[in-house]
Amino acid sequence: MTSRTGRMALALVGTAGLVGALAAPAAAAEPVTLATPCVQKVAVVNNGGFVINFQLTTRDGQLSAPTDNYPINQWRIVDLASTPFAEGVDVRPLVHAQAGNDVPGNVFVSYCANGQTATYTASGTTTNYTVTLLT
């Protein structure tokens, strides 16, 4: 009886180990998919009646250095190659309106060293504006 129990335990452990090994990666983290588009640069056009600057933020809250302040009808661009972020990371702008609110971009984009630019527009008023990716 001991040898039979031992074999059953081994079979159960072996099966559980196999199932656990197959299931563990899916349960350990959310699926890794790149946001689209995949770009090297991020631009924000100021279409609001206020002065802004922006930083890039990652999904886990890391921030790039902020741009300088700029008024309506101007834009700034950040090349992700000049930031501490690695290729493949998802980013979006975090826009700060002078004397107003901080507003994140509506969607993330992924960093790829491909020379492409994602352009967002900041529109509205100092305390009520949106930051939207242009498509």
Salt bridges, closest charged atoms under 4 A:
ASP68 OD1 - ARG76 NE 2.82
ASP90 OD2 - ARG59 NE 2.78
ASP102 OD1 - HIS96 ND1 2.43
